[in-house]
Amino acid sequence: MSVEVVGDGLAAFNACLNLTSAVLLVTGFRFIRQRRIRRHRRCMIGAVTASGLFLVLYVVRFSLTGTHSFNGPEAMRPVYLSILFSHMILAIVVLPLVIRLLVLARREDFGAHRRLARWTFPMWLYVSVTGLAVYLTLYHL
């Protein structure tokens, strides 16, 4: 099995992890709105796990195959780059925010957790969805 085949498989799996994270985030949001705390907690732990596993496997894939060039239509390049750069910047920003949310939840400081989650949730969801969009654009466009 070649490195490229492994890298492509990891990229596809990472896309599934991004999708899983997005679904769990939305589901967890619904549960917290319904005051179903235990289900919310399970969804958020699942989203953190999926995102954390994504991060580890992304580093592995990147170390195996490096970056990938955009080979889609030239007219799509500015759209792709806008999505990619916003995705990368928010991915860097959201990581410490998610860690802080976990700490606040663990300490049962739910007021501070709620205030921070209002900002973190949309960023994290955007990162998950645009990660999937970047994969689809690079590997299937």
Contacts in CASP RR format, 6 or more apart in sequence:
PFRMAT RR
TARGET T0000
AUTHOR 0000-0000-0000
METHOD contacts of the structure
MODEL  1
MSVEVVGDGLAAFNACLNLTSAVLLVTGFRFIRQRRIRRHRRCMIGAVTA
SGLFLVLYVVRFSLTGTHSFNGPEAMRPVYLSILFSHMILAIVVLPLVIR
LLVLARREDFGAHRRLARWTFPMWLYVSVTGLAVYLTLYHL
3 64 0 8 1.000
3 65 0 8 1.000
4 65 0 8 1.000
6 64 0 8 1.000
7 61 0 8 1.000
7 64 0 8 1.000
7 65 0 8 1.000
8 139 0 8 1.000
10 57 0 8 1.000
10 60 0 8 1.000
10 61 0 8 1.000
10 64 0 8 1.000
11 61 0 8 1.000
11 135 0 8 1.000
11 138 0 8 1.000
11 139 0 8 1.000
12 135 0 8 1.000
12 139 0 8 1.000
13 57 0 8 1.000
14 54 0 8 1.000
14 57 0 8 1.000
14 58 0 8 1.000
14 61 0 8 1.000
14 135 0 8 1.000
15 131 0 8 1.000
15 132 0 8 1.000
15 135 0 8 1.000
15 136 0 8 1.000
17 50 0 8 1.000
17 51 0 8 1.000
17 53 0 8 1.000
17 54 0 8 1.000
17 57 0 8 1.000
18 50 0 8 1.000
18 54 0 8 1.000
18 128 0 8 1.000
18 129 0 8 1.000
18 131 0 8 1.000
18 132 0 8 1.000
18 135 0 8 1.000
19 128 0 8 1.000
19 132 0 8 1.000
20 46 0 8 1.000
20 47 0 8 1.000
20 50 0 8 1.000
21 46 0 8 1.000
21 47 0 8 1.000
21 50 0 8 1.000
21 51 0 8 1.000
21 54 0 8 1.000
21 124 0 8 1.000
21 128 0 8 1.000
22 125 0 8 1.000
22 128 0 8 1.000
22 129 0 8 1.000
22 132 0 8 1.000
24 43 0 8 1.000
24 44 0 8 1.000
24 46 0 8 1.000
24 47 0 8 1.000
24 50 0 8 1.000
25 43 0 8 1.000
25 44 0 8 1.000
25 47 0 8 1.000
25 121 0 8 1.000
25 124 0 8 1.000
25 125 0 8 1.000
25 128 0 8 1.000
26 125 0 8 1.000
27 43 0 8 1.000
28 39 0 8 1.000
28 40 0 8 1.000
28 43 0 8 1.000
28 44 0 8 1.000
28 47 0 8 1.000
29 121 0 8 1.000
31 37 0 8 1.000
31 39 0 8 1.000
31 40 0 8 1.000
31 43 0 8 1.000
32 40 0 8 1.000
41 105 0 8 1.000
44 101 0 8 1.000
44 105 0 8 1.000
47 124 0 8 1.000
48 98 0 8 1.000
48 102 0 8 1.000
51 98 0 8 1.000
51 124 0 8 1.000
51 128 0 8 1.000
55 95 0 8 1.000
68 138 0 8 1.000
68 139 0 8 1.000
70 76 0 8 1.000
70 77 0 8 1.000
70 80 0 8 1.000
70 81 0 8 1.000
70 137 0 8 1.000
70 138 0 8 1.000
71 138 0 8 1.000
71 141 0 8 1.000
72 80 0 8 1.000
72 137 0 8 1.000
72 141 0 8 1.000
73 141 0 8 1.000
76 137 0 8 1.000
76 141 0 8 1.000
80 134 0 8 1.000
80 137 0 8 1.000
83 130 0 8 1.000
83 133 0 8 1.000
83 134 0 8 1.000
83 137 0 8 1.000
84 130 0 8 1.000
84 134 0 8 1.000
86 126 0 8 1.000
86 130 0 8 1.000
87 126 0 8 1.000
87 127 0 8 1.000
87 130 0 8 1.000
87 131 0 8 1.000
87 133 0 8 1.000
87 134 0 8 1.000
90 123 0 8 1.000
90 126 0 8 1.000
90 127 0 8 1.000
90 130 0 8 1.000
91 127 0 8 1.000
93 123 0 8 1.000
94 120 0 8 1.000
94 123 0 8 1.000
94 124 0 8 1.000
94 127 0 8 1.000
97 116 0 8 1.000
97 119 0 8 1.000
97 120 0 8 1.000
97 123 0 8 1.000
97 124 0 8 1.000
98 120 0 8 1.000
98 124 0 8 1.000
100 116 0 8 1.000
101 113 0 8 1.000
101 116 0 8 1.000
101 117 0 8 1.000
101 120 0 8 1.000
104 110 0 8 1.000
104 111 0 8 1.000
104 112 0 8 1.000
104 113 0 8 1.000
104 116 0 8 1.000
105 113 0 8 1.000
END
